[in-house]
Amino acid sequence: MNMKVVLLKHIAGVGNAGDIKNLADGYFRNFLFPRGLAQPATPKNMQQAERIKEASARKAARNKEEFKKLLASVQKESFVLLKKANEEGHLFGSVTEKDIAHMLQEKKYPVSEDHIVLPHPLKVIGTYTVQLQFDHDIEGSISLAVERGE
């Protein structure tokens, strides 16, 4: 059985905050409602959904501009990450999204590991093009040199 619900937050594969959806009542009752992700679609909650959508749209516009500025500034730099490696250039360990995010945050760029797209961890010394993907289809890349160090 389905019921109309108002989403309070973005839920991947379901919808965005403020959307009104027809969802299985068990999914709503057992998962969404206890976690504060949705409410029943009463007239009062539907009015709240409109306010949530408007606030979400304003926030999205601000975030989009911030992401564009961040991407423009981060693309102007070249980054170097020092890692331990053997004589052939193979790293002891690997460079992951978390390592790159930590390096960017140390340089005062608020980039989370969710924004970094690596097809696989980097395991060899070299220069790489690392993709960044932000919300609102804003994407670009940075140059990252992994060098022997430490």
Stockholm file with secondary structure:
# STOCKHOLM 1.0

chainA/1-150         MNMKVVLLKHIAGVGNAGDIKNLADGYFRNFLFPRGLAQPATPKNMQQAERIKEASARKAARNKEEFKKLLASVQKESFVLLKKANEEGHLFGSVTEKDIAHMLQEKKYPVSEDHIVLPHPLKVIGTYTVQLQFDHDIEGSISLAVERGE
#=GR chainA/1-150 SS CEEEEEESSCBTTTBCTTCEEEEEHHHIIIIITTTTSEEECCHHHHHHHHHHHHHHHHHHHHHHHHHHHHHHHHHTCEEEEEECBCTTSEEEEEECHHHHHHHHHHTTCCCCGGGEECSSCEEESEEEEEEEEETTTEEEEEEEEEEECC
#=GC SS_cons         CEEEEEESSCBTTTBCTTCEEEEEHHHIIIIITTTTSEEECCHHHHHHHHHHHHHHHHHHHHHHHHHHHHHHHHHTCEEEEEECBCTTSEEEEEECHHHHHHHHHHTTCCCCGGGEECSSCEEESEEEEEEEEETTTEEEEEEEEEEECC
//
